[in-house]
Amino acid sequence: MSDRIVSWHPNPSKPSFTPPPGAVDAHCHVFGPMDPFGFSPKAKYLPADAGPDMLFALRDHLGFEKNVIVQASCHGTDNAATLDAIAKSGGKARGVAVVDPDISEEELQALHHGGMRGIRFNFLKRLVDNAPKDKFLEVSKRLPAGWHVVIYFEADILEELRPFMDAIPVPLVIDHMGRPDVRQGPDGADMKAFRRFLESRDDIWFKPTCPDRLDAIKEGGQGDPWDAFAEAVAPLVEDYQDRVIWGTDWPHPNMQDEVPDDGHIVDMIPRIAPTEELQQKLLVTNPNRLYWSD
Ligand SMILES: O=C(O)c1cc(C(=O)O)oc(=O)c1
C-alpha cells in the first residue's frame, strides 16, 4: 500500500459557495477499488483506492446532486470500475469511457446501457503511451446516438490536432480547456488560440476546470487561491456560457505534491461564473443537456 499514491485531501473544507439544486460535478474519477477493479498494466501512476463511496460522500459534502465519472487513465480501457460506480449511484451518475478503438457495436451499446455517454481520447504523453488519431477518428464515427467525444490535450498541440478534431462528427468536450497557460492572462496566446478553435464549430464544449493544475506552484503559478486562473478563465465562461460544464477533478490524479482542498476548488465557481444565471448553465443546464437528455 505504501507505494500507492494519495492525491486527494483527507478532510476538504465546506465551500462558502452553495451550488444550485441539481448541480452536476461533471468531471471526476474513481480509482478502483483495486480489489476487484485492478489498474491497467500500462498505468502511469498507481493510486490508493478512491471508490464510489468516497466520491458520493464528497458529492454530498460539497453540495452537488450528480456526477459525471470520467474513466481515469490508470484503468486503461477496462471501464469496470467506472461502470460499477455509475451502477451504485442510483441514477445520479453517468460516465465517459475509454475504449479500445476496435470495440464492437455491441460493446458500445453495453456501455450506453451502463450509463456512458461519451468516450475520451487522451493525448498527454505522461499519461498514455500512444494515441492513434486514425483509429480514434474511425470509432468516433460509429458511436451510439447522442454520444460525444472528450479530448484531453495540452495547449502546445492544439494546432497539430486541429485536422483530427475538425473531422470528428460528434460534439467535442475539451478537458481543462486544453491546458492553457493561465499566467498569460485572458488575452494571452493560449486563450486566443483556444477561442479561435471554439469559433470554428458551435458544438465544441469545454471544462473551465483544474485551477489547481493550471495555476500550480510547480507550474510556476501562485497556487491556491489561484488568482491567475480566475482572471484568465472568467471571460471565457462569460463568452461561451452555453458550452461550459464544470467538475472537481477529484481524486486529482497526479496532484499528490500539491493536493487541492475541494472546498476551495468549489469556491472558484463564483469567481469564473459570477451570476446565478451563469452558475445555473455551468452546473445544471449544460451538463444535463450533454449527459441526461434521454
Ligand atoms: O493531468 C492529469 O494528470 C490528469 C490525469 C487524468 C487521468 O489519469 O485520467 O485525468 C485528468 O483529468 C487529469
The ligand as an ORCA input file, in Angstrom:
! r2SCAN-3c Opt
* xyz 0 1
  O      -3.499     15.898    -15.662
  C      -3.648     14.741    -15.202
  O      -2.727     14.118    -14.650
  C      -4.955     14.081    -15.348
  C      -4.995     12.687    -15.380
  C      -6.187     12.066    -15.641
  C      -6.270     10.627    -15.803
  O      -5.327      9.936    -15.396
  O      -7.270     10.179    -16.377
  O      -7.335     12.784    -15.792
  C      -7.343     14.143    -15.712
  O      -8.437     14.724    -15.870
  C      -6.121     14.810    -15.484
*
